[in-house]
């Protein structure tokens, strides 16, 4: 599953904020406006700005905090900060269930896969293998519990690629 596909998937899973952000949205510089800045930065490729914006928003997001944590993890993933993306998404997954847990695990697994590949490329075999093993487990859980989150099969393809790589190590 591509990084972009994961972002699109999680937005669909967790719903769109639209105009229903609640009381935080009031005012010109309110929550909604700040969220738009973060989201636009993420979609526009300014991942550093997106990360900073999401970090600030999460503390005031109330019930929207899990959604923003997932988007924050996406920003870190897209920026190539795989360890941080995996940490954020993994922590989020621990407190979620259903589709929200699946979305977080998909990000975690993708980040760990990319981190594992980077470690292997640097010759760090044991840590790379550990990341690939954890990535495979995260993606396996998503595919087993929420196969509807992989309608095009890209997540299953990523997991198959991981498993093939693990067989060679």
GIDA-V532819 format. One record per helix or strand. SS is the DSSP state (alpha for helix, beta for strand). FROM is the first residue (numbers start at 1). TO is the last residue. If there is no record, write none. Layout:
((SS & FROM & TO) (SS & FROM & TO))
This chain:
((alpha & 3 & 14) (alpha & 22 & 25) (alpha & 31 & 44) (alpha & 47 & 58) (alpha & 62 & 78) (alpha & 82 & 94) (alpha & 98 & 121) (alpha & 125 & 145) (alpha & 147 & 149) (alpha & 154 & 168))
